[in-house]
């Protein structure tokens, strides 16, 4: 139970840092350095505690410079077609790093599927025991060990 409390406090801290970055940019769009600091701190805490962040949060942060990606303010957003698929391309205006996301209405992220969550799995089977590492000896080897070896030294 203590682990869940620690994780909840950590997620609250991550949420606070993410919201603080949004508020800083909403009040003064020129203050991107402070918002970047908050986002970098949020990423560092999540990595250190090995916490999985929501894909919607990860998609709004630049992987290069930790900027908060807001279309028209800190990044550009373009729609591209490639081999019959539509893609959204976000390019950070600070470090020029770009990210591509599939823009398909029928596409569902794996994390959004019901089978991705442990609590919603209906067929919760107990884990199967691992196979034994001790292998039975083949019968022809067992017979050779039982028979005494003739000695060629006299």
N, C-alpha and C positions, 0 to 999 in steps of 0.2 A: 504494500500500500504506500510505503514511503517513496518508492520509485515513481509512482504515478503522480504524487504530489510534487516531486522535484521536476518531473517533465512538464506538469501543468504550469509551474512557476516559470520554467524556461520558455515555454510557448507564449506565456503572457509577456515576458520580456521581449521576445522576438516580435510579437505583435505591436508592442509599444514603440520599438525602434522603427518598424516599418511605417506605422502611422505618424510618428514624429517626422520622418523624412517627407511624407506627403504634406504635412502641415507646414513645414519649413518652405517647401516649394510653392504652396498655395499662397502664403503670406508674401514671399519675396522670391520671384523666379530667378533672380540673379544670385541667390544664395545656394548654388548647386554644390559647393564644396562641403557645407554642413550636411546636406541631404546625403551626399556620397559617403561621408564619414559614418552617418547613422546606418546606412545600408551595408557598408563594409563591416561595421561592428556586428550587425545582425547576422551576416554571413559567417563571420568568424565564430560567433557563439554557437550557431547551428552546427558548424563543422566540429568544434571542440566537443560538444555534447552528443554528436552523432545523431542529430534529429533530422527527420525527413520533413522538408517544407512542402507546402502545397504547390502544385505546378503553376497555378495562377500567380503566385507570389514570385516564383523563380523566373517566370516569363517577363516580369516587369522590372527585373534587375539585369544590368549589363554584367556579363561574365568577365569582361576585361577590366573595367575600372569601377565596378560596383555602383554606377549611377542608377538612379531611379528613372526608368524609361517611360516618359510621358510623350505620346505622339504630338508633334508640333512644338514641343518645348525642349526636350532633351534628346529626342530621337525622331527620325523620319520613318514613316510607315508606307510601304508600297505593296501593291498586289501584282504578282507575277504568275505567268502560266509556263509550265514546263512539262512536256510529254502528257498533255491532257489533264494535268492536275493544277489546282490553284494553290499558290503559296502566299503567305504574308511575310514580307521581309522587313525587319526592323533594323535600322542602322543607328548606333549611338553617335551623337554629335560630338562627344568628348574624345572618344578613342577610335571612332570609325569602325568598330567591330559590328558585324551584322549577324542576325539570327533569322532562321527560316522556320516558319510554322505552317503545317498543312492546313489549308483553308477549305476543308470539306465538311459540309453540314452533317454528313452521315458518320464522320469519324468520331469515335469516342475514345478518350484516354483510358488506359488500362486501370488507372487508379479510380476512375469513376464507375467501373463495372462492379456489380454486387459481389462477384466471386473474389474480388481483390481484397475484401475486408474479412478478417478472421471471424469476427463476431456474427457475421451473417451467413456463414457456411452451415448448411443444413445437415450435411453428412459428416459430422465431426467424429471420425474414427480414431481410436487410440493408436499411437504410433506403433508400427510393426517392429518386432525385435530384429536387430541386425543379424545377418547370417554369421555363423560361427567361423572363426578363422582357422580352427583346427580341422584339417581335412582327413577323412578316413584314408588309411593306407590301402593302396590297391592290393588285391589278394595275391598276385604273383610276387610282389615285393615282400609281403608278410611271410610267404612260404620260404623265400630265399634267406630271410633273417633267421627263421626257425632252424634251418639245416646248418650244421657246422661246416665251416669252410675247410677244405683240405689244404694242408700246408705244403708248399713246395720246398720249404727249407728243411734239410735233414741234418 
